Amino acid sequence: MTPTPHTTPTPPAPHAPLRELRVLDLATLFAGPLAATMLGDFGAEVIKVEHPERPDPSRGHGPAKDGVGLWWKLLGRNKRTVTLDLSSPGGRDTLLKLAATADVVIENFRPGTLERWGLGWDELSRANPRLVLTRVTGFGQFGPYSHRPCFGTLAEAMSGFAAATGEPDGPPTLPPFGLADSIAALATSYAVLTALAARATTGRGQVVDMAIIEPILTVLGPQPLWYDQLGYVQPRLGNRSRNNAPRNTYRTADGHWVAVSTSAQSVAERVVRLVGRADLVDEPWFASGAGRAEHADELDAAVGGWIARRPRSEVLAAFEKAEAAIAPVYDVRDVLDDPQYRALDTVTEVDDPELGPIRMQNVLFRLSETPGAIRWAGRPHGADTDAVLTELGLSPDEITALRTQGAL
């Protein structure tokens, strides 16, 4: 297929902390590609490798504008896009040549797939002993489930997240977005940088084995420890917490919702004083979060009743004056309009050649000396194939031959 003409990508700034890294992103949907995006945000050269006829499915996930997938604009940012059929001899050989120039390969094929194509760790490390091969799969590279298909939804179910989420008398609840994948992406980018730090000492690359079912389990906190030591299984509590109260969402007089948290004892005292129930502070059970959680009905009635009689603006102002913890429950429209998010530039504007100015989440954190940046949004399928292969040393005739063979 002929690559789509597109503008030349902007190189990373000289101070970008990962600008010396080259990452090959062979993965799809969503943990592996998002980890590569995070590395690209801080200057890594990320080359997205897609099948010539079957692009990353994220290009077709969710809403599109003028036929252009919007999710891909976010997931594909700061990546150059090339096409290779890795199962073909020409695609295999070209990938090995690319791997010889790379620092990191990120893939999420089922275990054994790369090996079947002659692109397993033995072949890749022979081509580049300093390479970090990052394997992101649902269940990991070994064990009884390792060859099963898996998506983040299954990790959310198996980790205990769904069982603990939802109303007490309702069903287990799954998130309406890629929670497990996103958590795994954060863990994967951390794992890659850890392996690269080890390489700086040993001079050798290694394999990163990331199972999507594991990072979300870590995020769920001490549930295994609670069960191991106490036999305690966390039930579904809705918006309440076993560890403190009042902790819930409450509806205001004008139909909005707010969330209140009292993880600190001093904040819990300020809240009940604010709502006119200072007498509760003297109750013996009020002195601990667990004690307050056992009296959540009484506390919710006091806080919820006070909030229900007032509009949101008055509630927020009163809590802020009292130095009590509260937040409005936002949808995306509120997020884009919020002054704190605007001050942080959390959602920033990117100029895209296909769609014009578009807004998306900015890089994850701010570094004072070596900040990250969004240099471009997701590019068309295969837009950089010829440029990347030419830089690799392939002649126009060789590129044409690969394309004729169906390897590109």
C-alpha positions as CSV (number, residue, x, y, z in Angstrom):
1,M,0.0,0.0,0.0
2,T,1.2,3.5,-0.8
3,P,1.9,5.7,2.3
4,T,-0.2,8.7,2.9
5,P,1.7,12.0,2.3
6,H,2.1,13.9,5.5
7,T,4.2,16.5,7.2
8,T,7.6,15.7,8.5
9,P,7.6,15.0,12.3
10,T,9.2,17.5,14.6
11,P,12.3,16.2,16.3
12,P,12.3,16.2,20.1
13,A,13.8,19.3,21.9
14,P,17.6,19.0,22.7
15,H,16.7,18.8,26.4
16,A,14.1,16.0,26.1
17,P,15.2,13.4,28.7
18,L,14.5,10.3,26.5
19,R,15.6,11.8,23.2
20,E,18.4,9.2,22.8
21,L,16.0,6.3,23.0
22,R,14.4,4.5,20.0
23,V,11.3,2.5,20.7
24,L,9.6,0.0,18.3
25,D,5.9,-0.2,19.2
26,L,4.5,-3.4,17.8
27,A,1.6,-3.6,20.2
28,T,-2.2,-2.9,19.9
29,L,-5.0,-2.1,22.2
30,F,-4.1,-0.5,24.7
31,A,-1.5,-1.1,27.4
32,G,1.6,-1.5,25.2
33,P,0.9,1.3,22.8
34,L,0.0,3.7,25.7
35,A,3.3,2.9,27.4
36,A,5.1,3.7,24.2
37,T,3.2,7.0,24.0
38,M,4.4,7.9,27.5
39,L,8.0,7.3,26.5
40,G,7.4,9.4,23.3
41,D,6.0,12.3,25.3
42,F,9.5,12.8,26.9
43,G,11.4,12.6,23.7
44,A,11.9,8.9,22.8
45,E,11.7,8.2,19.1
46,V,8.8,5.9,18.8
47,I,8.2,4.0,15.6
48,K,4.8,2.4,15.4
49,V,4.8,-0.8,13.4
50,E,1.4,-1.8,12.0
51,H,0.3,-4.5,9.6
52,P,-0.1,-3.2,6.1
53,E,-3.8,-4.3,5.9
54,R,-4.8,-4.5,9.5
55,P,-3.9,-1.2,11.3
56,D,-3.9,-0.8,15.1
57,P,-7.6,-1.3,16.0
58,S,-7.5,1.9,18.1
59,R,-7.8,3.8,14.8
60,G,-11.3,2.5,14.5
61,H,-12.3,2.5,18.2
62,G,-14.9,5.1,19.4
63,P,-16.1,8.2,17.6
64,A,-14.4,9.5,14.5
65,K,-14.5,12.9,12.7
66,D,-14.4,13.0,8.9
67,G,-13.4,9.4,8.9
68,V,-10.4,10.0,11.2
69,G,-10.4,8.0,14.5
70,L,-10.0,10.3,17.5
71,W,-8.7,7.8,20.0
72,W,-5.8,7.1,17.7
73,K,-4.9,10.8,17.7
74,L,-4.2,10.5,21.4
75,L,-2.7,7.0,21.5
76,G,-0.6,7.6,18.4
77,R,0.9,11.0,19.3
78,N,4.7,11.4,19.0
79,K,5.0,8.2,17.0
80,R,6.2,7.7,13.4
81,T,4.1,5.1,11.6
82,V,5.4,2.4,9.4
83,T,3.8,-0.8,8.0
84,L,5.4,-4.3,8.1
85,D,3.9,-7.7,7.8
86,L,6.1,-9.4,10.5
87,S,4.9,-12.9,9.5
88,S,6.5,-12.4,6.0
89,P,10.2,-13.1,5.4
90,G,10.7,-9.5,4.2
91,G,8.9,-8.1,7.2
92,R,10.8,-10.3,9.6
93,D,14.2,-9.3,8.1
94,T,13.3,-5.6,8.1
95,L,12.1,-5.7,11.7
96,L,15.4,-7.3,12.8
97,K,17.3,-4.5,11.0
98,L,15.1,-2.0,12.9
99,A,15.7,-3.8,16.2
100,A,19.4,-3.6,15.7
101,T,19.1,0.2,15.9
102,A,16.5,0.3,18.7
103,D,16.7,0.3,22.5
104,V,13.2,-1.0,23.2
105,V,10.6,-3.3,21.5
106,I,7.1,-3.3,23.0
107,E,4.8,-6.1,21.8
108,N,1.6,-7.7,23.0
109,F,1.1,-10.8,20.8
110,R,0.1,-14.0,22.4
111,P,3.1,-15.9,23.9
112,G,4.9,-17.8,21.2
113,T,3.8,-15.6,18.3
114,L,7.0,-13.8,17.8
115,E,8.9,-17.0,18.2
116,R,6.8,-18.6,15.4
117,W,7.8,-15.7,13.1
118,G,11.5,-16.1,14.0
119,L,11.4,-12.9,16.0
120,G,11.7,-14.2,19.6
121,W,14.2,-13.1,22.2
122,D,16.9,-15.3,20.8
123,E,16.8,-13.7,17.4
124,L,16.2,-10.1,18.7
125,S,19.0,-10.2,21.3
126,R,21.3,-11.7,18.7
127,A,20.6,-8.7,16.5
128,N,21.0,-6.3,19.4
129,P,22.3,-7.6,22.8
130,R,21.4,-4.2,24.4
131,L,17.7,-4.5,23.4
132,V,14.9,-4.4,26.0
133,L,12.1,-6.6,24.8
134,T,8.9,-5.6,26.6
135,R,6.1,-8.2,26.4
136,V,2.7,-7.0,27.6
137,T,0.0,-9.7,27.7
138,G,-3.1,-10.4,29.8
139,F,-1.7,-13.3,31.8
140,G,2.0,-13.1,31.3
141,Q,4.4,-15.3,29.4
142,F,3.9,-18.5,31.4
143,G,1.3,-20.3,33.6
144,P,-1.9,-22.1,32.8
145,Y,-3.7,-19.1,31.3
146,S,-0.8,-17.6,29.4
147,H,-2.1,-18.6,25.9
148,R,-5.7,-17.5,26.5
149,P,-6.9,-14.3,24.8
150,C,-7.3,-11.5,27.4
151,F,-8.3,-7.9,27.5
152,G,-8.3,-5.3,30.3
153,T,-11.9,-6.1,31.1
154,L,-10.9,-9.6,32.2
155,A,-8.2,-8.2,34.4
156,E,-10.7,-5.8,36.0
157,A,-12.9,-8.9,36.7
158,M,-10.1,-11.3,37.9
159,S,-8.2,-8.8,40.1
160,G,-11.1,-8.2,42.5
161,F,-11.8,-4.7,41.2
162,A,-15.2,-5.5,39.8
163,A,-16.2,-7.5,42.9
164,A,-15.5,-4.6,45.1
165,T,-17.1,-1.9,42.9
166,G,-20.8,-1.1,42.8
167,E,-23.6,-0.8,45.2
168,P,-23.9,-3.4,48.0
169,D,-27.1,-4.9,46.6
170,G,-26.0,-4.5,42.9
171,P,-23.9,-6.5,40.5
172,P,-20.1,-6.3,40.2
173,T,-19.3,-3.2,38.2
174,L,-16.8,-2.8,35.4
175,P,-15.4,0.6,34.4
176,P,-16.6,2.1,31.1
177,F,-13.0,2.8,30.0
178,G,-9.7,1.0,29.8
179,L,-8.7,1.1,33.5
180,A,-6.6,-2.1,33.7
181,D,-4.9,-1.3,30.5
182,S,-4.0,2.2,31.5
183,I,-2.6,1.1,34.9
184,A,-0.6,-1.6,33.1
185,A,0.7,1.1,30.7
186,L,2.0,3.2,33.6
187,A,3.7,0.1,35.1
188,T,5.1,-0.9,31.7
189,S,6.8,2.5,31.1
190,Y,8.2,2.2,34.6
191,A,9.5,-1.3,33.9
192,V,11.1,-0.2,30.6
193,L,13.0,2.6,32.3
194,T,14.1,0.2,35.1
195,A,15.4,-2.3,32.5
196,L,17.2,0.6,30.8
197,A,18.8,1.7,34.1
198,A,20.0,-1.9,34.6
199,R,21.4,-1.9,31.1
200,A,23.5,1.1,31.9
201,T,25.2,-1.1,34.5
202,T,25.4,-4.4,32.8
203,G,25.5,-3.4,29.2
204,R,22.9,-6.0,28.3
205,G,19.2,-5.8,27.5
206,Q,16.6,-8.1,29.0
207,V,13.0,-9.2,28.7
208,V,10.2,-7.4,30.5
209,D,7.2,-9.7,31.2
210,M,4.2,-7.5,32.1
211,A,0.9,-9.3,32.8
212,I,-2.1,-6.9,32.7
213,I,-3.8,-8.8,35.6
214,E,-1.1,-7.8,38.0
215,P,-0.7,-4.0,38.2
216,I,-4.4,-3.4,38.9
217,L,-4.2,-5.9,41.8
218,T,-1.4,-3.8,43.3
219,V,-3.5,-0.6,42.9
220,L,-6.3,-2.3,44.8
221,G,-4.2,-2.1,48.0
222,P,-3.9,-4.5,50.9
223,Q,-6.9,-6.8,50.0
224,P,-4.7,-10.0,49.8
225,L,-3.0,-9.1,53.1
226,W,-6.4,-8.5,54.8
227,Y,-7.6,-11.9,53.6
228,D,-4.4,-13.6,54.5
229,Q,-4.3,-12.3,58.0
230,L,-8.0,-11.7,58.9
231,G,-10.0,-13.7,56.4
232,Y,-11.6,-10.4,55.4
233,V,-13.1,-10.0,51.9
234,Q,-13.9,-6.4,50.9
235,P,-17.6,-6.2,50.0
236,R,-19.1,-3.7,47.6
237,L,-19.7,-0.5,49.5
238,G,-21.0,1.8,46.7
239,N,-19.3,5.2,47.2
240,R,-18.6,4.5,50.9
241,S,-15.3,3.4,52.4
242,R,-14.5,0.9,55.1
243,N,-11.7,3.2,56.3
244,N,-13.5,6.5,56.9
245,A,-16.7,8.4,56.8
246,P,-18.4,10.6,55.8
247,R,-17.2,9.6,52.3
248,N,-19.8,9.6,49.6
249,T,-21.3,11.6,46.7
250,Y,-24.2,13.9,47.7
251,R,-26.7,15.8,45.6
252,T,-27.1,19.5,45.9
253,A,-30.3,21.5,45.9
254,D,-29.8,22.5,42.2
255,G,-29.3,19.0,41.0
256,H,-25.5,18.7,40.9
257,W,-23.3,16.2,42.7
258,V,-20.4,16.7,45.0
259,A,-17.9,14.2,46.5
260,V,-16.7,14.5,50.1
261,S,-13.7,12.7,51.6
262,T,-12.6,12.6,55.3
263,S,-9.5,10.5,55.3
264,A,-7.9,12.8,57.9
265,Q,-9.5,13.1,61.3
266,S,-9.2,16.9,61.4
267,V,-11.1,17.1,58.1
268,A,-13.9,14.8,59.4
269,E,-14.2,17.1,62.4
270,R,-14.4,20.2,60.2
271,V,-17.1,18.6,58.1
272,V,-19.5,17.7,60.9
273,R,-19.0,21.1,62.5
274,L,-19.8,22.8,59.2
275,V,-23.1,20.9,58.8
276,G,-24.2,21.6,62.4
277,R,-23.3,18.3,64.1
278,A,-20.4,19.3,66.2
279,D,-21.8,17.0,68.9
280,L,-20.7,14.0,66.9
281,V,-17.0,14.9,67.5
282,D,-17.4,13.9,71.2
283,E,-18.7,10.4,70.3
284,P,-16.1,7.7,71.1
285,W,-16.6,6.1,67.7
286,F,-15.8,9.3,65.9
287,A,-12.1,9.2,66.9
288,S,-11.1,6.8,64.2
289,G,-11.9,6.3,60.5
290,A,-13.0,2.7,61.0
291,G,-15.3,3.9,63.8
292,R,-16.9,6.6,61.7
293,A,-17.3,4.1,58.8
294,E,-19.5,1.9,61.2
295,H,-21.8,4.9,61.6
296,A,-21.9,6.0,58.0
297,D,-25.7,6.1,57.9
298,E,-25.8,8.7,60.6
299,L,-23.0,10.7,59.1
300,D,-24.4,10.5,55.5
301,A,-27.7,11.7,56.8
302,A,-26.1,14.7,58.5
303,V,-23.8,15.7,55.6
304,G,-26.2,14.8,52.8
305,G,-29.1,16.6,54.4
306,W,-27.1,19.8,54.8
307,I,-25.8,19.6,51.2
308,A,-29.3,18.8,49.8
309,R,-30.7,22.2,51.1
310,R,-28.0,24.3,49.3
311,P,-26.9,25.0,45.7
312,R,-23.6,23.6,44.6
313,S,-21.8,27.0,44.6
314,E,-22.8,27.6,48.2
315,V,-21.7,24.1,49.3
316,L,-18.3,24.4,47.6
317,A,-17.7,27.8,49.0
318,A,-18.6,26.8,52.5
319,F,-16.4,23.7,52.5
320,E,-13.5,25.6,51.1
321,K,-13.9,28.3,53.8
322,A,-14.0,25.5,56.4
323,E,-10.9,23.8,54.9
324,A,-12.9,20.6,54.4
325,A,-12.2,18.3,51.4
326,I,-14.9,18.4,48.7
327,A,-15.0,18.3,44.9
328,P,-17.7,18.7,42.3
329,V,-18.5,15.6,40.3
330,Y,-17.5,16.5,36.8
331,D,-18.1,15.2,33.3
332,V,-15.7,16.0,30.5
333,R,-17.4,19.4,29.8
334,D,-16.7,20.5,33.4
335,V,-13.1,19.3,33.1
336,L,-12.4,21.4,30.1
337,D,-13.9,24.5,31.8
338,D,-12.2,24.1,35.2
339,P,-9.7,26.9,36.1
340,Q,-7.3,24.5,37.9
341,Y,-7.1,22.2,34.9
342,R,-6.6,25.2,32.7
343,A,-3.9,26.6,34.9
344,L,-2.1,23.2,34.7
345,D,-2.7,22.9,31.0
346,T,-3.9,19.4,31.7
347,V,-5.9,19.3,28.5
348,T,-3.8,21.1,25.8
349,E,-4.3,22.1,22.2
350,V,-2.4,20.3,19.4
351,D,-2.4,21.4,15.8
352,D,-3.2,18.4,13.6
353,P,-2.8,18.5,9.8
354,E,-5.9,16.3,9.3
355,L,-8.3,17.9,11.8
356,G,-6.8,21.3,12.7
357,P,-6.6,22.3,16.3
358,I,-7.6,19.5,18.6
359,R,-7.5,19.1,22.4
360,M,-6.2,16.1,24.4
361,Q,-4.6,15.3,27.7
362,N,-1.2,16.7,28.1
363,V,1.9,14.8,29.2
364,L,1.6,13.1,32.6
365,F,3.8,15.3,34.7
366,R,5.8,18.5,34.7
367,L,9.7,18.5,34.9
368,S,11.2,21.8,35.6
369,E,14.4,21.2,33.5
370,T,13.5,18.6,30.9
371,P,9.8,18.8,30.2
372,G,7.9,16.6,27.9
373,A,5.9,17.7,24.9
374,I,3.3,16.6,22.4
375,R,5.0,17.2,19.1
376,W,2.2,15.8,16.9
377,A,-1.0,13.8,17.2
378,G,-1.4,10.3,15.8
379,R,-0.3,10.1,12.1
380,P,-1.9,8.3,9.2
381,H,-1.3,4.6,8.7
382,G,2.1,4.0,7.3
383,A,2.9,7.7,6.8
384,D,6.6,7.3,7.7
385,T,7.4,3.9,6.1
386,D,9.5,5.1,3.3
387,A,11.4,7.7,5.4
388,V,12.2,5.2,8.2
389,L,13.4,2.5,5.9
390,T,15.4,4.9,3.9
391,E,17.1,6.0,7.1
392,L,17.7,2.3,7.8
393,G,19.7,2.2,4.6
394,L,17.2,0.5,2.3
395,S,17.3,1.7,-1.3
396,P,14.1,2.8,-3.2
397,D,14.3,-0.4,-5.2
398,E,14.5,-2.5,-2.0
399,I,11.5,-0.6,-0.6
400,T,9.6,-1.2,-3.8
401,A,10.4,-4.9,-3.7
402,L,9.2,-5.2,-0.1
403,R,6.0,-3.4,-1.0
404,T,5.5,-5.7,-4.1
405,Q,6.0,-8.7,-1.8
406,G,3.3,-7.5,0.6
407,A,5.8,-7.0,3.4
408,L,5.0,-3.3,3.6
